[in-house]
């Protein structure tokens, strides 16, 4: 069922060693260069070229049979700019007085863990903190004046910039209330994932407000019909002055007059953040629709942009400052079970160094499934692989489509993405996108013309212990339903192992994202299951040694010392040893350990890991010069 060969000879789920006897074909889409004699040491190494070629051939067939013109020359003709996304959800909830907004906000906070922000609370907090804005607001309130829009907006933006809002996300309750406030938010780069509007007919709103009663001792709100006060407090409840019928009608008129202009600020015709929910129903029914609106719009943010090949979702981050000469493009490759947006914080760090950054969603990781073979109506599934060959082919197709098939790139990969980055470097890292290894010249000298000019491996898979993994794959082959059920029950538990503190803001936000991904995209688990069955979690010893023997190639190996997913204790030393061959030329290896952190170290505690990566890029990569 599974290969029983040694850990150094298991690759792509089927261990296979081949001796290179010639130069392999150029696998750029649409070209098939004839094999040419290859000089060099001729060492025995693994060759996935034919399987990658098969995958690329299928991609060509798929695009050629698509209803639209999706020929290779038309793949990815544009650069799409993305603002940084975050697993932390960002929301605005709006509704007229008595629309049930408070109840829905409470439920959203309880489920999604966002920071609940109302303008009243933020003003009081700013005054209590004695900040400059708070002192100005205090002076206005004590003088009997209205707090200006400028002050309110400043206090809101100041609050949104705090670490808890960045890590957990936020919910603006009833703000903005005017177009001036809405435009100020947009100008500051504040863009909600969802703008939830609770709509209740005016006559129902009046009835709700007029029937409200306040307990002055506890501050609790009751309603004489829907939620009457208990007998012990009934004698002391009062009706607030602003709950009188005429006052309510005036407040509703003001709210309605501002609503249209506020909504237009967030109601983009192509991708609207606004979701109008019928708030006249029971709270439980209302929340079902509120939750669905939040999930759907957050998912749209995470999913990235679909490339024109109809397969790959990617994000393209331009350099934040002018580039000096030709600079390599950084390509970020994530591990299983995540969207490419998990790299956005790192992307922002790297674009500040003056480089372009591309991240993409791996084939089969949630929503980028390889479609059925159209030649036979989808019955032939032999090419629908979710193992490493499909991933190598997808990355190659993406880069060729972007015109980067021979350009200098830096690969940064985490977990399975790290293994994929190493495999791609082995197959395409050399000059003009050719293979590397055996003491090749990748990165050996400035302007060497190499394709992969740097490689950062963050807790990479590929050299894990094979015993249990082989047994699991054997069970999956014999009883796939049983193994699938077992993995499904343990998937969330496995994700908790990514973090040393599962209650940290970063851990909670990321895990919520994973659960929503699985919920909104049913194929997510199937992709996870198939990747576990086929991906080379072990057996990449030869790949690691080939990369390590690439003269002058800058390589960063970064790991959390409490990683139990891709175990630090065993795997770190294996990669370190394989990347530092004895004798001959070798890569320029830098190793760092994130103390006290686990597998998701750059998500749980981004600093100092992200700064370490940026420093390595700046000193080991950008200090050199490269051919265009």
C-alpha positions, 0 to 999 in steps of 0.5 A: 500500500505504501512504499517501504523504502528508506526515509531518503527515497520516499517522494510524492507518495511513491518512492522513486529514485532516478539517475539524471542522464540528460537535461530535462525539458523546459516545462514552461507552458506551451514549450517542450525543449528537446533534452540536451546533454547535461554536464556536472557531477551526475549524482543520483537524485529524484526526478519529478519532472515527468509527473510535473510535466503531466500535471502541466500538460493537464493544465494546458488541456483544461485551459484549452477546453474552457469556454473562455479564451484561457490559453497560456499566453492569456494567463494572469495578464494583470497585477492585482493589488491587495490590501493586507487582510487578517484572520481578525474579522472587522465589522460595522453593525448599524440599525435604528433605535430598538432594531435589536442591534445590541442583542445581535452585537452581543452574540457576534462578540460571543462567537467571533471574539471581536472587540465591541466598540461603541462611540459612547464607551470609546469617548468615556475611555478616552476621557478616563485615559487622559489622552490628548483627544480625550481631554479635548472631548472632556472640555467639549462635554463639560462646556455643554457642546457637541463633540465634533466629528473630527474628535470622534473620528480621531478617538475611533481611529486611535482605538482601532489601532490598539493591539487587541483590535488588530489581533481579535478584530473589531465591531463598530456598534452604530458608527459611522452615523454620517457620510463625513464619518464614513469617508473619514474611515475610508480615507484612513484605510478602515474597511469593514469585512461586513456592514450589517444593517438591521432593518425594522419597519418604522411602526414596529420600531416605535412600538418597541421603543415606547414600550421600553422600561429602564431599571435605574439601579441596574441599567437593565432594559425591559419591555412591557410586552416582549420582556416585562420586568420581574415583580420585584423591580416592576415598581421602580422601572421608568420610561426614558425621556427619549423613549417618548413617541414624538422623540422616537419619531424625530430620532428615526427621521434623523437616522433615516436621513443619514442612512443612505449616504452612509451605506453608499460609502460601503456599497460597492457594486462589484463587492458590497460589504453591506448586508441588509437583514430583516430585524423584525423577526425573533432574535435567533432567526435574525442571528442566523442571517447575520452570521451567514452575512459575516461569514460569507463576506469574510470568506470573500476577503480571505479567498484572494483573487482567482487567476485566469487559469480558473484554478489558482487564487493569488494575492499580489503585493507591490513594493512599498518603495521604489526598487533599486535595479532588478530585485527578486520577487518574493513568493510565499507558500503556506502550509495546509488548511490556510488561505494565502492572506495568512502571509499578509503581515509578512508581506507588508514587512517585506514590501517595506524592503522594496520588493514585490510579494506574491502569495497564492492558495495551494492546489487543494488547500480549501478552494483551489481544487484541480478540476476534472479532466474535461477530455472524458467528462471528468471520469478520468481522475488520475491527474487530479492529484493533491500531492506534491506534483500537482503543487509543483505544477501549480506554482510553476504555472502561476509563475510562468503565467506572471512572466516570472518563469526565469526571473529571480525569486525568493521562496518562503514556505511554511510546513508543507509549503516549506517542503514544496518550496524546497522541491520547486528549488530542486526542480527549477531553481537554476539558471533559466528555470533549470534544475539545481543541485550537485554544487550548482551555481545558484546564488553563487555570485551576484547576477548569476542568472539563477531563478531561485536566489533565496529559500526560507524554510519555516518549520518545513515538512518533508523529513518527518518520521515515516513509521506512523505516517506510513501506517496512517496512509495504509489505513487510509487506503484500506478504509478511507471512510474510517480514516477520514472520520478519524481525521475529521474529529481530530482536525480542530484538535490538530490545529490547536497544536499549532500554538503554544497558547491556544487562548492567545488572540492570534490563535483564536482568530486563526482557528476561527478562520479555519473553522469558517473555511471548512464550513463555507467550503465543503471541499476543504476537508476532502483536500486536507485528507487527500493531501495528508495521504499523498503529500511528501511529509517524509522522504525528502532527504535527497531534495534537502541535500541537493538544495544544500549542495547548491553553492552560494544559495542563501537558505534560512531555516526557522523553527519554533522550539515547541513545535509538535506538529512538525516536531522540532526535536527531530526534524530541525536537526535533520534539515540542518544536517542535510542542508550542510553537506560535508565537502564541496560547495554548499548553500549559505545556511542561516538557522534561527529558533523561535524560543517558546513557540510552536508550529504557527509561531509567525501567527501566534507571536509575529515578532520577532520572527517576521523581523528576522525574515526581513533582516535575512532578506535584506542582508542575504538577498537584496544586498546582491544584484540580479539580472532582469 
